[in-house]
Amino acid sequence: MNKNLSEDMLVTLNNGIKMPRLGIGVDRLKGDDVVSSVYLAIKAGYRMIDTASLYRNEKEVGKAIQMSMAEGIVKREDLFVSSKAPYFFPGRKETIDGYKESCRNLGLEYLDLYMLHHPYREYFSWQKEIVSSWEGLEDLYFSGDVKSIGVSNFSWPYFDVLFNCCKIMPVTNQLECHPQHQNIEAVLTCRERGIQVVSWSPLNRGRIVEEPLIKNLALKYNKTAAQIALRWNIQKGNALLVRSTKEERILSNNDIWNFSLSSDDMELLNQLKPDNYARGHTSDVVPIGMMPFKSYQSYFFSKDYVKKYKLFGFIPFLKIKRYNQTIKWFLFGIPILKCKFVKKEG
């Protein structure tokens, strides 16, 4: 790990590996914005980079990493790079295959961290999917292909299934955590098990800067509202991922190491009502049935996928590039719709 990072900028995971506490995320970024954001972040001193197969931008992340190494800004060992298993394709083999593809996309021989993207809560057999997918991660870890394995968006009862099947404990759990949505129960579970919390959307997609208390604290500490919110996460013991395409914000978000919030001000922030959150992943409910249509729509309606036809005018059958997979929708426990995904030829 990069020697320019001080000890307070690092955390030691439960497998002994050190991870930066601040990283750049690329969810929802596409094309040149990804390359620019990651390159500027590395240049500004960020050493953790997080992506996922779902984001469909691993190649652009890899391009930025290669640019940074070619210019001598960093070496591979200076970086902590993480990605996530295929969102819609659980399973032991699918997880292993997904890891290999992520490495190819990123142009890297290994990843520092590979995670389950979510607990497959939309699947009727989500318990089985957690077990088989985690077995794939453990295979990768025991073979030495990946340095660390973790999860994302896990809470109870998903943790209960995971803890009963895992041979090794995940090193991290990525979840939404910020003063307006503190995810207290999931965070407490992670701490009890030695799992490092990594906060995504720590600025609540920008909404947190309008919080009156945080605006007042920004004036008190002569900092931005965003820096106050990020510092709260750091002092709670969490790592965090920020996202921006603007160089000034990338620099500003990294300027959180030269001040501390008082215990009284931390307590004020701890008392904020937890009802304002990004809702990118709802991790506290086990639904009945399958993946909502909008989730499929956002993922599959891209240039790499072909819409076959629609049922009732709004439910599509789709053809996907890889993996054979059948998805079923249930109504009151009765299978009413089956969606077959088959490997795209050519």
C-alpha positions as a Markdown table, in Angstrom:
| # | Residue | x | y | z |
|---|---|---|---|---|
| 1 | Met | 0.0 | 0.0 | 0.0 |
| 2 | Asn | 1.2 | 3.5 | -0.8 |
| 3 | Lys | 3.6 | 4.9 | 1.8 |
| 4 | Asn | 2.2 | 8.4 | 1.2 |
| 5 | Leu | -1.0 | 7.4 | 3.1 |
| 6 | Ser | -0.7 | 8.0 | 6.9 |
| 7 | Glu | -2.0 | 5.5 | 9.4 |
| 8 | Asp | -5.3 | 7.4 | 10.0 |
| 9 | Met | -6.0 | 7.1 | 6.2 |
| 10 | Leu | -5.8 | 3.3 | 6.4 |
| 11 | Val | -7.7 | 0.5 | 8.1 |
| 12 | Thr | -6.5 | -3.1 | 8.8 |
| 13 | Leu | -9.1 | -5.6 | 7.6 |
| 14 | Asn | -9.8 | -8.8 | 9.5 |
| 15 | Asn | -7.4 | -10.7 | 7.2 |
| 16 | Gly | -4.5 | -8.4 | 8.0 |
| 17 | Ile | -4.6 | -6.4 | 4.7 |
| 18 | Lys | -4.6 | -2.7 | 4.9 |
| 19 | Met | -7.2 | -0.7 | 3.0 |
| 20 | Pro | -7.5 | 3.0 | 2.3 |
| 21 | Arg | -10.4 | 4.6 | 4.2 |
| 22 | Leu | -11.3 | 6.9 | 1.3 |
| 23 | Gly | -11.9 | 5.7 | -2.2 |
| 24 | Ile | -13.4 | 6.8 | -5.5 |
| 25 | Gly | -16.6 | 5.1 | -6.8 |
| 26 | Val | -17.9 | 5.1 | -10.3 |
| 27 | Asp | -21.5 | 4.0 | -10.0 |
| 28 | Arg | -23.7 | 5.6 | -12.8 |
| 29 | Leu | -20.6 | 7.1 | -14.6 |
| 30 | Lys | -20.0 | 6.2 | -18.2 |
| 31 | Gly | -17.4 | 6.6 | -20.9 |
| 32 | Asp | -14.8 | 9.4 | -20.6 |
| 33 | Asp | -16.3 | 10.6 | -17.3 |
| 34 | Val | -15.1 | 7.3 | -15.8 |
| 35 | Val | -11.6 | 7.6 | -17.2 |
| 36 | Ser | -11.3 | 11.3 | -16.1 |
| 37 | Ser | -12.8 | 10.8 | -12.6 |
| 38 | Val | -10.5 | 7.8 | -11.7 |
| 39 | Tyr | -7.4 | 9.4 | -13.3 |
| 40 | Leu | -8.0 | 12.7 | -11.4 |
| 41 | Ala | -8.7 | 10.9 | -8.2 |
| 42 | Ile | -5.4 | 8.8 | -8.4 |
| 43 | Lys | -3.5 | 12.0 | -9.2 |
| 44 | Ala | -5.1 | 13.7 | -6.2 |
| 45 | Gly | -4.0 | 10.9 | -3.9 |
| 46 | Tyr | -6.9 | 8.5 | -3.8 |
| 47 | Arg | -5.7 | 4.9 | -3.7 |
| 48 | Met | -8.9 | 2.9 | -3.4 |
| 49 | Ile | -11.0 | 2.5 | -6.6 |
| 50 | Asp | -14.4 | 0.7 | -6.5 |
| 51 | Thr | -16.4 | -0.5 | -9.5 |
| 52 | Ala | -18.8 | -3.4 | -10.3 |
| 53 | Ser | -19.8 | -5.6 | -13.3 |
| 54 | Leu | -23.2 | -4.0 | -13.0 |
| 55 | Tyr | -21.8 | -0.5 | -13.6 |
| 56 | Arg | -20.6 | -1.6 | -17.1 |
| 57 | Asn | -17.5 | 0.7 | -16.8 |
| 58 | Glu | -14.7 | -1.6 | -15.7 |
| 59 | Lys | -12.8 | -1.2 | -19.0 |
| 60 | Glu | -12.8 | 2.6 | -18.5 |
| 61 | Val | -11.6 | 2.2 | -14.9 |
| 62 | Gly | -8.9 | -0.1 | -16.2 |
| 63 | Lys | -7.9 | 2.5 | -18.8 |
| 64 | Ala | -7.5 | 5.2 | -16.1 |
| 65 | Ile | -5.4 | 2.9 | -13.9 |
| 66 | Gln | -3.1 | 2.0 | -16.9 |
| 67 | Met | -2.7 | 5.7 | -17.7 |
| 68 | Ser | -1.8 | 6.5 | -14.1 |
| 69 | Met | 0.8 | 3.7 | -14.0 |
| 70 | Ala | 2.2 | 4.6 | -17.4 |
| 71 | Glu | 2.8 | 8.1 | -16.1 |
| 72 | Gly | 4.5 | 6.9 | -13.0 |
| 73 | Ile | 1.9 | 8.3 | -10.6 |
| 74 | Val | 1.4 | 4.9 | -9.0 |
| 75 | Lys | 2.4 | 1.3 | -9.1 |
| 76 | Arg | -0.1 | -1.5 | -9.1 |
| 77 | Glu | 0.8 | -2.3 | -5.5 |
| 78 | Asp | -0.1 | 1.2 | -4.5 |
| 79 | Leu | -3.7 | 0.8 | -5.4 |
| 80 | Phe | -6.6 | -1.0 | -3.7 |
| 81 | Val | -9.0 | -2.0 | -6.5 |
| 82 | Ser | -12.4 | -3.6 | -5.9 |
| 83 | Ser | -15.2 | -4.9 | -8.0 |
| 84 | Lys | -18.4 | -6.9 | -7.5 |
| 85 | Ala | -19.8 | -10.2 | -8.7 |
| 86 | Pro | -22.5 | -10.2 | -11.5 |
| 87 | Tyr | -25.6 | -8.7 | -10.0 |
| 88 | Phe | -28.2 | -10.9 | -11.8 |
| 89 | Phe | -26.2 | -14.2 | -12.0 |
| 90 | Pro | -25.7 | -15.8 | -8.6 |
| 91 | Gly | -23.9 | -19.1 | -8.3 |
| 92 | Arg | -20.5 | -20.6 | -7.5 |
| 93 | Lys | -19.3 | -20.9 | -11.2 |
| 94 | Glu | -21.0 | -17.6 | -12.2 |
| 95 | Thr | -19.2 | -15.7 | -9.4 |
| 96 | Ile | -15.8 | -17.2 | -10.4 |
| 97 | Asp | -16.4 | -16.5 | -14.1 |
| 98 | Gly | -17.5 | -12.9 | -13.2 |
| 99 | Tyr | -14.2 | -12.3 | -11.3 |
| 100 | Lys | -12.2 | -13.5 | -14.3 |
| 101 | Glu | -14.1 | -11.2 | -16.6 |
| 102 | Ser | -13.7 | -8.2 | -14.2 |
| 103 | Cys | -9.9 | -8.8 | -14.2 |
| 104 | Arg | -9.9 | -8.9 | -18.0 |
| 105 | Asn | -12.0 | -5.8 | -18.2 |
| 106 | Leu | -9.8 | -3.9 | -15.8 |
| 107 | Gly | -6.6 | -5.2 | -17.4 |
| 108 | Leu | -5.4 | -6.4 | -14.0 |
| 109 | Glu | -4.0 | -9.8 | -12.9 |
| 110 | Tyr | -5.8 | -9.7 | -9.5 |
| 111 | Leu | -8.2 | -7.6 | -7.5 |
| 112 | Asp | -7.6 | -6.5 | -3.9 |
| 113 | Leu | -11.3 | -7.0 | -3.0 |
| 114 | Tyr | -14.2 | -8.8 | -4.7 |
| 115 | Met | -17.7 | -8.7 | -3.3 |
| 116 | Leu | -21.2 | -10.0 | -3.6 |
| 117 | His | -23.0 | -7.0 | -4.9 |
| 118 | His | -26.2 | -7.7 | -3.0 |
| 119 | Pro | -27.9 | -10.6 | -1.1 |
| 120 | Tyr | -30.0 | -11.6 | -4.1 |
| 121 | Arg | -33.1 | -10.5 | -2.1 |
| 122 | Glu | -35.2 | -10.3 | -5.3 |
| 123 | Tyr | -34.8 | -14.0 | -5.9 |
| 124 | Phe | -37.3 | -16.5 | -4.6 |
| 125 | Ser | -34.3 | -18.8 | -3.6 |
| 126 | Trp | -32.1 | -16.0 | -2.2 |
| 127 | Gln | -30.7 | -18.2 | 0.6 |
| 128 | Lys | -29.4 | -20.7 | -1.8 |
| 129 | Glu | -28.0 | -17.9 | -4.0 |
| 130 | Ile | -26.1 | -16.4 | -1.1 |
| 131 | Val | -24.5 | -19.7 | -0.1 |
| 132 | Ser | -23.5 | -20.8 | -3.6 |
| 133 | Ser | -22.1 | -17.3 | -4.6 |
| 134 | Trp | -20.2 | -17.0 | -1.4 |
| 135 | Glu | -18.6 | -20.4 | -2.0 |
| 136 | Gly | -17.4 | -19.0 | -5.3 |
| 137 | Leu | -15.8 | -16.1 | -3.5 |
| 138 | Glu | -14.1 | -18.4 | -1.0 |
| 139 | Asp | -12.8 | -20.5 | -3.9 |
| 140 | Leu | -11.2 | -17.4 | -5.3 |
| 141 | Tyr | -9.7 | -16.4 | -2.0 |
| 142 | Phe | -8.3 | -19.9 | -1.0 |
| 143 | Ser | -6.7 | -20.2 | -4.5 |
| 144 | Gly | -5.0 | -16.9 | -4.0 |
| 145 | Asp | -6.7 | -15.3 | -7.1 |
| 146 | Val | -8.1 | -12.4 | -5.0 |
| 147 | Lys | -6.6 | -10.7 | -2.0 |
| 148 | Ser | -9.9 | -10.2 | 0.0 |
| 149 | Ile | -13.6 | -11.0 | -0.3 |
| 150 | Gly | -16.6 | -9.1 | 1.1 |
| 151 | Val | -20.2 | -8.2 | 0.6 |
| 152 | Ser | -22.4 | -5.2 | -0.2 |
| 153 | Asn | -25.8 | -4.2 | 1.0 |
| 154 | Phe | -26.1 | -7.0 | 3.6 |
| 155 | Ser | -28.2 | -6.8 | 6.7 |
| 156 | Trp | -30.4 | -9.2 | 8.6 |
| 157 | Pro | -31.7 | -11.8 | 7.7 |
| 158 | Tyr | -29.1 | -12.1 | 4.9 |
| 159 | Phe | -26.2 | -12.0 | 7.4 |
| 160 | Asp | -27.8 | -14.9 | 9.2 |
| 161 | Val | -27.6 | -17.1 | 6.1 |
| 162 | Leu | -24.1 | -15.9 | 5.3 |
| 163 | Phe | -22.7 | -16.4 | 8.8 |
| 164 | Asn | -24.1 | -20.0 | 8.9 |
| 165 | Cys | -22.4 | -20.9 | 5.6 |
| 166 | Cys | -19.1 | -19.0 | 5.4 |
| 167 | Lys | -15.7 | -20.6 | 6.1 |
| 168 | Ile | -14.2 | -17.2 | 6.4 |
| 169 | Met | -15.8 | -13.9 | 7.4 |
| 170 | Pro | -16.2 | -11.1 | 4.8 |
| 171 | Val | -13.7 | -8.3 | 5.3 |
| 172 | Thr | -16.1 | -5.5 | 4.3 |
| 173 | Asn | -19.8 | -4.7 | 3.9 |
| 174 | Gln | -20.5 | -1.8 | 1.6 |
| 175 | Leu | -23.8 | -0.1 | 2.5 |
| 176 | Glu | -25.4 | 3.3 | 2.5 |
| 177 | Cys | -24.3 | 5.2 | 5.6 |
| 178 | His | -24.3 | 8.9 | 6.4 |
| 179 | Pro | -25.7 | 11.2 | 9.1 |
| 180 | Gln | -29.2 | 11.2 | 7.4 |
| 181 | His | -29.3 | 7.4 | 7.2 |
| 182 | Gln | -27.0 | 5.8 | 9.7 |
| 183 | Asn | -27.9 | 2.1 | 9.2 |
| 184 | Ile | -27.3 | 1.5 | 12.8 |
| 185 | Glu | -28.3 | -2.1 | 13.1 |
| 186 | Ala | -26.3 | -3.3 | 10.1 |
| 187 | Val | -23.2 | -1.3 | 11.2 |
| 188 | Leu | -23.4 | -2.7 | 14.7 |
| 189 | Thr | -23.5 | -6.3 | 13.3 |
| 190 | Cys | -20.4 | -5.6 | 11.2 |
| 191 | Arg | -18.5 | -4.2 | 14.1 |
| 192 | Glu | -19.4 | -7.2 | 16.3 |
| 193 | Arg | -18.1 | -9.6 | 13.6 |
| 194 | Gly | -15.0 | -7.6 | 12.7 |
| 195 | Ile | -16.4 | -6.6 | 9.2 |
| 196 | Gln | -15.3 | -3.1 | 8.0 |
| 197 | Val | -18.1 | -0.9 | 7.0 |
| 198 | Val | -17.6 | 1.0 | 3.7 |
| 199 | Ser | -20.1 | 3.7 | 3.2 |
| 200 | Trp | -21.5 | 4.4 | -0.3 |
| 201 | Ser | -23.4 | 7.5 | -1.1 |
| 202 | Pro | -21.9 | 9.2 | 2.0 |
| 203 | Leu | -23.3 | 12.6 | 0.8 |
| 204 | Asn | -26.8 | 11.2 | 0.1 |
| 205 | Arg | -26.4 | 12.1 | -3.6 |
| 206 | Gly | -25.8 | 15.7 | -2.6 |
| 207 | Arg | -28.9 | 16.1 | -0.5 |
| 208 | Ile | -26.9 | 16.1 | 2.8 |
| 209 | Val | -25.3 | 19.5 | 2.1 |
| 210 | Glu | -28.7 | 21.1 | 2.6 |
| 211 | Glu | -29.1 | 19.7 | 6.1 |
| 212 | Pro | -29.3 | 22.8 | 8.4 |
| 213 | Leu | -27.2 | 21.3 | 11.2 |
| 214 | Ile | -24.4 | 20.3 | 8.7 |
| 215 | Lys | -24.4 | 23.7 | 7.1 |
| 216 | Asn | -24.0 | 25.3 | 10.6 |
| 217 | Leu | -21.2 | 23.0 | 11.4 |
| 218 | Ala | -19.5 | 23.8 | 8.1 |
| 219 | Leu | -19.4 | 27.5 | 9.2 |
| 220 | Lys | -18.1 | 26.6 | 12.6 |
| 221 | Tyr | -15.2 | 24.5 | 11.3 |
| 222 | Asn | -14.6 | 26.6 | 8.2 |
| 223 | Lys | -15.2 | 23.5 | 6.1 |
| 224 | Thr | -17.7 | 22.6 | 3.4 |
| 225 | Ala | -20.9 | 20.8 | 4.3 |
| 226 | Ala | -19.7 | 17.8 | 2.3 |
| 227 | Gln | -16.4 | 17.6 | 4.3 |
| 228 | Ile | -18.4 | 17.7 | 7.6 |
| 229 | Ala | -20.5 | 14.7 | 6.5 |
| 230 | Leu | -17.5 | 12.8 | 5.3 |
| 231 | Arg | -15.6 | 13.5 | 8.5 |
| 232 | Trp | -18.6 | 12.1 | 10.5 |
| 233 | Asn | -18.2 | 8.8 | 8.6 |
| 234 | Ile | -14.5 | 8.7 | 9.3 |
| 235 | Gln | -14.9 | 9.3 | 13.0 |
| 236 | Lys | -17.5 | 6.6 | 13.2 |
| 237 | Gly | -14.8 | 4.2 | 12.1 |
| 238 | Asn | -16.1 | 3.7 | 8.6 |
| 239 | Ala | -14.3 | 3.8 | 5.2 |
| 240 | Leu | -16.2 | 5.6 | 2.4 |
| 241 | Leu | -16.5 | 5.9 | -1.3 |
| 242 | Val | -17.2 | 9.3 | -3.0 |
| 243 | Arg | -18.0 | 10.0 | -6.6 |
| 244 | Ser | -17.5 | 13.1 | -8.7 |
| 245 | Thr | -16.3 | 14.1 | -12.2 |
| 246 | Lys | -15.2 | 17.6 | -11.1 |
| 247 | Glu | -11.6 | 18.0 | -10.1 |
| 248 | Glu | -12.3 | 20.6 | -7.4 |
| 249 | Arg | -14.8 | 18.3 | -5.6 |
| 250 | Ile | -12.4 | 15.3 | -5.9 |
| 251 | Leu | -9.8 | 17.4 | -4.2 |
| 252 | Ser | -12.2 | 18.8 | -1.6 |
| 253 | Asn | -13.5 | 15.4 | -0.7 |
| 254 | Asn | -10.0 | 14.3 | 0.1 |
| 255 | Asp | -9.4 | 17.3 | 2.4 |
| 256 | Ile | -10.9 | 15.8 | 5.5 |
| 257 | Trp | -7.8 | 14.6 | 7.4 |
| 258 | Asn | -6.7 | 17.9 | 9.0 |
| 259 | Phe | -9.6 | 18.5 | 11.4 |
| 260 | Ser | -11.9 | 16.6 | 13.8 |
| 261 | Leu | -15.5 | 17.0 | 14.9 |
| 262 | Ser | -15.9 | 17.4 | 18.7 |
| 263 | Ser | -17.7 | 14.7 | 20.6 |
| 264 | Asp | -20.7 | 17.1 | 21.2 |
| 265 | Asp | -21.0 | 17.8 | 17.5 |
| 266 | Met | -20.7 | 14.1 | 16.6 |
| 267 | Glu | -23.6 | 13.5 | 19.0 |
| 268 | Leu | -25.7 | 16.1 | 17.4 |
| 269 | Leu | -25.1 | 14.5 | 14.0 |
| 270 | Asn | -25.9 | 11.1 | 15.5 |
| 271 | Gln | -29.4 | 12.4 | 16.5 |
| 272 | Leu | -30.5 | 13.3 | 13.0 |
| 273 | Lys | -33.6 | 11.6 | 11.8 |
| 274 | Pro | -32.8 | 8.5 | 9.7 |
| 275 | Asp | -35.5 | 9.0 | 7.1 |
| 276 | Asn | -33.6 | 10.7 | 4.3 |
| 277 | Tyr | -31.6 | 8.3 | 2.2 |
| 278 | Ala | -30.6 | 7.5 | -1.4 |
| 279 | Arg | -32.6 | 4.3 | -1.6 |
| 280 | Gly | -30.3 | 3.0 | -4.3 |
| 281 | His | -30.4 | -0.5 | -2.6 |
| 282 | Thr | -33.1 | -1.2 | 0.0 |
| 283 | Ser | -31.4 | -3.8 | 2.2 |
| 284 | Asp | -33.8 | -4.2 | 5.2 |
| 285 | Val | -36.8 | -6.0 | 3.5 |
| 286 | Val | -37.2 | -9.5 | 2.1 |
| 287 | Pro | -39.6 | -9.1 | -0.8 |
| 288 | Ile | -42.0 | -11.7 | -2.1 |
| 289 | Gly | -41.3 | -12.6 | -5.7 |
| 290 | Met | -38.6 | -11.5 | -8.1 |
| 291 | Met | -36.6 | -8.5 | -9.3 |
| 292 | Pro | -38.8 | -5.4 | -10.0 |
| 293 | Phe | -39.2 | -4.7 | -13.7 |
| 294 | Lys | -37.4 | -1.3 | -13.4 |
| 295 | Ser | -34.3 | -3.0 | -12.2 |
| 296 | Tyr | -34.2 | -5.2 | -15.2 |
| 297 | Gln | -35.0 | -2.3 | -17.5 |
| 298 | Ser | -32.1 | -0.2 | -16.2 |
| 299 | Tyr | -29.6 | -3.1 | -16.6 |
| 300 | Phe | -30.6 | -4.9 | -19.8 |
| 301 | Phe | -31.8 | -2.0 | -22.0 |
| 302 | Ser | -28.3 | -1.1 | -23.0 |
| 303 | Lys | -26.6 | -1.5 | -26.4 |
| 304 | Asp | -25.3 | -5.0 | -25.5 |
| 305 | Tyr | -28.8 | -6.5 | -25.0 |
| 306 | Val | -31.7 | -7.2 | -27.3 |
| 307 | Lys | -35.4 | -6.9 | -26.3 |
| 308 | Lys | -37.3 | -9.9 | -27.6 |
| 309 | Tyr | -40.9 | -9.0 | -27.0 |
| 310 | Lys | -43.3 | -7.7 | -24.2 |
| 311 | Leu | -46.0 | -9.4 | -22.3 |
| 312 | Phe | -49.0 | -7.2 | -21.3 |
| 313 | Gly | -47.1 | -4.3 | -22.9 |
| 314 | Phe | -44.5 | -3.9 | -20.1 |
| 315 | Ile | -42.8 | -7.1 | -19.1 |
| 316 | Pro | -40.0 | -8.0 | -21.6 |
| 317 | Phe | -38.3 | -11.3 | -22.4 |
| 318 | Leu | -34.7 | -10.6 | -23.2 |
| 319 | Lys | -31.7 | -12.2 | -24.7 |
| 320 | Ile | -28.3 | -11.7 | -22.9 |
| 321 | Lys | -24.8 | -12.2 | -24.0 |
| 322 | Arg | -23.6 | -14.7 | -21.4 |
| 323 | Tyr | -24.7 | -17.4 | -19.0 |
| 324 | Asn | -27.8 | -19.5 | -19.2 |
| 325 | Gln | -30.3 | -18.4 | -16.6 |
| 326 | Thr | -34.0 | -18.7 | -16.0 |
| 327 | Ile | -35.8 | -16.2 | -13.8 |
| 328 | Lys | -39.3 | -16.7 | -12.5 |
| 329 | Trp | -41.9 | -14.2 | -11.2 |
| 330 | Phe | -44.2 | -15.3 | -8.4 |
| 331 | Leu | -47.6 | -14.1 | -7.4 |
| 332 | Phe | -48.7 | -15.3 | -4.0 |
| 333 | Gly | -46.2 | -18.2 | -4.3 |
| 334 | Ile | -47.5 | -19.2 | -7.8 |
| 335 | Pro | -45.1 | -18.9 | -10.7 |
| 336 | Ile | -46.8 | -16.7 | -13.3 |
| 337 | Leu | -43.9 | -15.7 | -15.6 |
| 338 | Lys | -40.6 | -17.3 | -16.6 |
| 339 | Cys | -37.8 | -15.3 | -18.3 |
| 340 | Lys | -35.1 | -17.3 | -20.1 |
| 341 | Phe | -31.8 | -15.7 | -20.6 |
| 342 | Val | -29.6 | -17.5 | -23.1 |
| 343 | Lys | -26.1 | -16.8 | -24.4 |
| 344 | Lys | -26.0 | -14.5 | -27.4 |
| 345 | Glu | -24.4 | -16.0 | -30.4 |
| 346 | Gly | -22.0 | -13.9 | -32.4 |
